Amino acid sequence: MWWVYAFFSALFAALTAVFAKVGISNINTNLATGIRTIVIMVMIWMIILSTGETKGISTLSRQNIFFLVISGIATGLSWLFYFKALQLGNVSHVALIDKLSVVLVIILSVLFLGETVNLKTVLGAGLIVAGALVLVWK
C-alpha cells in the first residue's frame, strides 16, 4: 500500500512544479514560498482538527519535536531554493535535478539509519544521476 501513497506524492509533486512555475512568474520567489506555506499550513491544520488528530500532541517527545523542527527547516530551505530554480530554469530540468534528492536520501539512509541497499537501488540511483548529468552537461 505504501507505493500508492508514494505514487500520489509523485503526482502531486509534479503538479506542484508545473503550477508553481506559472505562479511565480514576475514575483519574488520568497514571497511565493511564503504564500504557498500559509496555504499548506491552513490545509493541514484543517485536516488535523477535523479528524481529531490533535490528541497526539501530548505524546510528542523532545526527540520528536527536535527532528520535526529541523525537518521543517530543511523543507523550508528546499522550497526556497526550488522556487528560485523554477524561476530561472525549465521546470522539467529543475524537477529532474531536484530528484537527486532520491540519491541523497539513499546515501543518508545508509549512513544514518543503517538501511541496506541492493543492486536495483544502486542502479536506479545511478540512472537518476546519469539523467541529471545529461541535463547539466553542455
trRosetta pair geometry for C-beta under 8 A, 3 or more apart (Angstrom, degrees):
i j d omega theta_ij theta_ji phi_ij phi_ji
1 4 5.7 -43 -167 22 54 114
1 5 7.2 47 144 -11 73 100
2 5 5.9 -59 -161 40 41 109
2 6 6.1 41 145 -21 73 109
3 6 5.2 -50 -141 40 38 116
3 7 6.2 46 154 -25 67 100
4 7 5.7 -50 -151 31 29 113
4 8 6.7 24 153 -12 62 105
5 8 5.9 -57 -149 40 32 107
5 9 6.3 40 150 -25 65 105
6 9 5.4 -50 -149 33 33 118
6 10 6.5 34 152 -18 64 102
7 10 5.7 -55 -153 35 33 110
7 11 6.3 34 150 -21 66 105
8 11 5.3 -47 -142 35 37 116
8 12 6.2 28 160 -11 68 105
9 12 6.3 -61 -146 43 25 101
9 13 6.1 29 154 -22 63 110
10 13 5.5 -54 -143 36 29 114
10 14 6.4 33 155 -21 63 103
11 14 5.9 -57 -156 33 28 111
11 15 6.6 24 149 -13 64 106
12 15 5.4 -48 -144 39 40 113
12 16 6.1 52 151 -28 66 101
13 16 5.4 -47 -148 30 32 119
13 17 6.7 34 153 -21 62 100
13 95 8.0 130 140 -144 98 108
14 17 5.9 -51 -153 30 32 110
14 18 6.7 23 154 -11 64 107
14 95 7.2 55 -116 -148 65 149
15 18 5.9 -60 -148 41 33 106
15 19 5.9 26 159 -13 70 112
16 19 6.1 -61 -140 44 24 105
16 20 5.8 24 161 -21 64 114
17 20 5.9 -58 -141 37 23 111
17 21 6.4 30 158 -27 61 104
17 86 6.9 -164 -155 -106 74 126
17 91 5.2 131 154 -170 103 108
17 94 7.1 174 -152 90 118 107
17 95 4.9 22 -136 -83 166 117
18 21 5.9 -49 -151 26 29 113
18 22 7.1 20 154 -9 60 104
18 91 6.1 97 -94 161 53 160
19 22 6.1 -62 -159 40 34 106
19 23 5.9 28 150 -18 70 117
20 23 5.3 -61 -138 44 33 112
20 24 5.9 22 167 -17 71 110
20 32 7.3 107 -156 158 87 129
20 36 7.4 10 -108 -87 105 146
20 82 7.9 11 131 130 162 104
20 83 6.4 -111 175 -111 126 83
20 86 5.7 -5 116 157 110 173
21 24 6.6 -60 -141 35 20 101
21 25 7.7 42 153 -48 53 90
21 86 5.2 -128 -92 -179 73 113
21 91 4.4 -58 -67 -74 148 127
22 25 6.3 -37 -168 -10 36 113
23 32 6.2 132 125 -147 101 120
24 27 6.0 -119 -158 59 50 92
24 29 5.6 27 -152 -104 130 76
24 32 4.6 -6 -103 -92 89 171
24 83 5.8 166 -95 -167 152 96
24 86 6.1 99 41 101 148 116
24 87 5.2 -99 129 -81 130 95
25 87 8.0 163 -93 -126 40 81
27 31 5.8 -98 160 75 108 123
27 32 5.7 122 100 -55 118 103
28 31 4.2 82 75 6 100 108
28 32 6.9 -170 94 -9 52 85
29 32 5.2 -50 -146 37 40 117
29 33 6.3 44 153 -22 68 101
29 80 7.1 110 125 -158 107 57
29 83 3.9 157 -170 125 109 110
29 84 4.8 171 80 -75 166 61
29 86 7.6 145 -123 57 125 94
29 87 5.2 -109 -69 -24 122 140
30 33 5.6 -50 -148 34 33 112
30 34 6.5 37 150 -21 63 104
30 80 6.4 18 -104 -133 74 99
30 83 7.8 161 -65 85 32 138
31 34 5.6 -54 -151 34 32 114
31 35 6.5 32 153 -18 65 103
32 35 5.9 -53 -149 35 32 110
32 36 6.3 32 153 -17 64 108
32 83 5.5 173 86 -162 120 144
33 36 5.6 -56 -147 39 31 113
33 37 6.1 36 153 -25 66 107
33 76 7.6 99 163 -158 128 70
33 79 5.0 129 -140 132 115 110
33 80 5.4 -11 -77 -89 172 61
33 83 5.2 -134 -62 -2 100 155
34 37 5.6 -53 -146 33 29 114
34 38 6.6 31 155 -20 63 102
35 38 5.9 -53 -153 32 32 110
35 39 6.6 31 151 -17 64 105
36 39 5.8 -57 -153 36 33 112
36 40 6.3 31 152 -18 67 107
36 79 7.1 -158 88 -172 134 135
37 40 5.7 -55 -147 38 32 111
37 41 6.1 34 154 -22 66 107
37 76 7.4 29 -101 -113 138 90
37 79 7.3 129 -68 110 100 165
38 41 5.7 -54 -145 36 30 112
38 42 6.3 27 158 -16 65 106
39 42 6.1 -57 -149 38 27 107
39 43 6.2 25 156 -17 64 112
40 43 5.8 -60 -146 39 28 111
40 44 6.1 23 161 -16 66 110
41 44 6.2 -58 -144 38 25 106
41 45 6.2 17 162 -11 63 111
42 45 6.1 -63 -145 42 26 104
42 46 6.3 30 156 -24 63 107
43 46 5.8 -56 -152 31 27 112
43 47 6.7 25 152 -16 62 104
44 47 5.7 -56 -155 35 34 111
44 48 6.3 33 150 -19 68 106
45 48 5.4 -49 -140 38 38 113
45 49 6.0 33 161 -15 69 108
46 49 6.1 -57 -141 42 26 106
46 50 5.9 20 161 -15 63 115
47 50 6.0 -62 -140 42 24 106
47 51 6.1 3 167 -2 63 116
47 53 7.7 1 127 24 75 133
48 51 6.5 -75 -147 46 20 96
48 53 4.7 -97 -149 66 69 109
48 54 6.0 90 154 -61 103 76
49 52 7.8 34 -176 -69 29 31
49 53 8.0 -75 -48 41 19 78
49 54 6.6 29 -98 -37 57 118
52 55 6.4 20 156 -16 82 108
53 56 6.0 -16 175 8 73 114
54 57 5.6 -13 -179 -12 66 117
55 58 7.0 -48 178 22 50 104
56 59 5.5 -64 -161 39 57 111
56 60 7.2 78 145 -48 76 84
57 60 6.0 -33 -165 -7 41 115
60 64 4.5 -131 -158 85 79 137
60 65 5.5 86 155 -54 122 90
61 64 4.7 108 49 1 71 99
61 65 7.1 -139 95 -1 42 86
62 65 5.7 -56 -149 40 33 110
62 66 6.0 36 154 -22 68 108
63 66 5.7 -52 -142 36 29 112
63 67 6.2 15 165 -7 65 110
64 67 6.5 -70 -149 44 22 99
64 68 6.0 17 159 -15 64 115
65 68 5.9 -61 -142 41 26 108
65 69 6.1 27 159 -21 64 108
66 69 5.9 -60 -151 34 25 109
66 70 6.5 11 159 -7 64 106
67 70 6.0 -53 -140 43 34 102
67 71 6.0 41 155 -23 65 107
68 71 5.5 -52 -143 38 30 115
68 72 6.3 37 153 -23 63 104
69 72 5.6 -53 -152 33 30 113
69 73 6.6 32 150 -19 63 102
70 73 5.3 -45 -147 34 40 115
70 74 6.4 43 151 -19 66 102
71 74 5.6 -53 -149 38 33 112
71 75 6.3 37 150 -22 65 105
72 75 5.5 -50 -146 34 32 114
72 76 6.4 35 154 -20 64 104
73 76 5.7 -53 -150 35 31 112
73 77 6.5 28 154 -15 64 106
74 77 5.8 -56 -147 39 31 109
74 78 6.2 36 152 -23 65 107
75 78 5.5 -55 -148 35 30 115
75 79 6.4 29 155 -18 65 105
76 79 5.8 -55 -149 36 30 110
76 80 6.4 31 154 -20 64 105
77 80 5.7 -52 -147 34 33 113
77 81 6.4 25 158 -10 66 107
78 81 6.2 -63 -150 43 27 104
78 82 5.9 29 154 -24 65 114
78 101 7.9 43 -135 -95 130 144
79 82 5.5 -55 -139 37 29 115
79 83 6.2 27 163 -18 65 105
80 83 6.3 -57 -149 35 24 105
80 84 6.6 21 154 -14 60 109
81 84 5.8 -57 -148 39 33 111
81 85 6.2 33 154 -19 67 108
82 85 5.7 -57 -149 38 29 111
82 86 6.3 31 152 -22 65 105
82 94 7.1 112 -158 166 68 118
82 98 6.1 50 -117 -107 103 132
83 86 5.5 -49 -146 34 33 114
83 87 6.5 37 154 -22 64 102
84 87 5.8 -52 -152 32 32 113
84 88 6.5 13 156 -5 64 112
85 88 6.1 -70 -148 46 30 100
85 89 5.6 -25 174 26 71 117
85 94 4.5 143 133 -134 109 118
85 97 7.4 -129 -177 75 148 130
85 98 7.5 162 87 -63 153 102
86 89 6.8 -77 -119 57 19 77
86 91 6.0 30 -139 -102 90 76
86 94 5.3 -173 -84 100 59 173
89 93 5.2 -99 160 79 120 118
89 94 4.8 140 85 -56 119 101
90 93 4.3 78 68 11 97 107
90 94 6.7 -174 85 -8 47 86
91 94 5.7 -55 -139 41 31 110
91 95 6.0 33 161 -22 66 109
92 95 6.0 -52 -143 35 26 111
92 96 6.6 24 157 -17 60 107
93 96 6.0 -58 -151 35 31 107
93 97 6.4 25 156 -13 66 107
93 135 5.1 157 -137 -171 92 133
94 97 5.9 -59 -148 40 30 107
94 98 6.1 36 152 -25 65 109
95 98 5.5 -53 -147 35 30 117
95 99 6.7 36 151 -27 62 101
96 99 5.6 -50 -156 25 35 115
96 131 5.8 -113 -173 134 125 113
96 132 6.0 -178 138 -91 96 69
96 135 5.8 139 87 -32 137 158
97 100 5.9 -21 -178 -8 48 113
97 132 5.4 104 -107 -136 60 104
97 135 6.7 -122 -58 86 92 143
97 136 7.2 83 -94 -53 119 113
98 101 6.2 -14 165 -8 59 111
99 102 5.4 -3 176 -1 74 112
99 128 5.9 -124 123 -154 105 118
99 132 7.6 -156 70 -68 87 110
100 103 5.3 -43 -166 33 60 113
100 104 6.3 59 138 -17 75 102
100 128 6.5 157 -99 144 51 112
100 129 7.0 77 -120 -95 93 64
100 132 5.4 39 -68 -76 109 160
101 104 5.4 -55 -146 43 38 113
101 105 6.0 47 152 -27 69 101
102 105 5.6 -50 -148 32 29 114
102 106 6.7 33 151 -21 61 101
102 125 6.8 -155 118 -110 95 78
102 128 5.7 -133 70 -124 121 172
103 106 5.7 -50 -154 30 33 113
103 107 6.6 29 150 -15 65 105
103 125 4.6 115 -112 -157 85 99
103 128 5.5 -163 -48 87 108 130
103 129 5.8 80 -88 -59 159 95
104 107 5.7 -54 -148 39 35 110
104 108 6.0 28 157 -13 69 110
105 108 5.9 -58 -139 44 28 106
105 109 5.9 30 160 -23 66 110
106 109 6.0 -56 -143 35 23 109
106 110 6.7 23 156 -17 60 106
106 117 6.2 59 -171 -93 108 136
106 121 6.2 161 -134 167 132 112
106 125 5.3 -83 32 -87 162 140
107 110 6.0 -61 -157 34 29 109
107 111 6.3 18 154 -11 66 113
108 111 5.7 -59 -141 44 33 108
108 112 5.6 -11 175 17 72 115
108 113 7.6 56 131 0 68 99
109 112 6.9 -65 -119 55 20 82
109 113 4.7 -35 -159 41 62 123
109 115 4.3 -10 145 30 103 133
110 113 7.4 -14 -47 55 10 78
110 114 7.4 33 -161 -131 37 12
110 115 5.6 -85 -83 67 50 77
110 116 7.3 77 -116 -106 90 25
110 117 6.2 -45 -78 -18 123 109
117 121 4.2 -123 -161 84 95 140
117 122 5.8 107 140 -51 125 84
118 121 5.3 101 52 8 62 102
118 122 7.3 -125 105 -2 34 92
119 122 5.7 -57 -147 39 34 110
119 123 6.1 33 156 -18 68 108
120 123 5.8 -55 -144 39 29 111
120 124 6.2 31 156 -20 64 108
121 124 5.7 -54 -146 37 28 112
121 125 6.3 28 155 -17 64 107
122 125 5.8 -55 -147 39 29 111
122 126 6.2 33 152 -22 63 108
123 126 5.5 -54 -147 36 30 115
123 127 6.5 32 154 -20 64 103
124 127 5.8 -53 -151 33 31 111
124 128 6.7 33 150 -19 63 102
125 128 5.6 -51 -153 32 35 113
125 129 6.5 34 151 -16 66 104
126 129 5.7 -53 -149 38 34 111
126 130 6.2 36 151 -21 66 105
127 130 5.4 -49 -143 36 34 114
127 131 6.3 37 155 -21 64 104
128 131 5.8 -54 -150 35 29 112
128 132 6.5 29 152 -17 63 105
129 132 5.7 -55 -150 36 32 111
129 133 6.3 33 153 -20 66 106
130 133 5.7 -55 -148 37 31 112
130 134 6.5 36 153 -24 64 103
131 134 5.7 -49 -149 29 32 114
131 135 6.8 30 154 -17 62 104
132 135 5.9 -58 -156 35 34 111
132 136 6.5 10 158 -3 69 110
133 136 6.3 -66 -141 46 31 95
133 137 5.7 39 160 -36 68 111
134 137 6.0 -50 -138 24 24 115
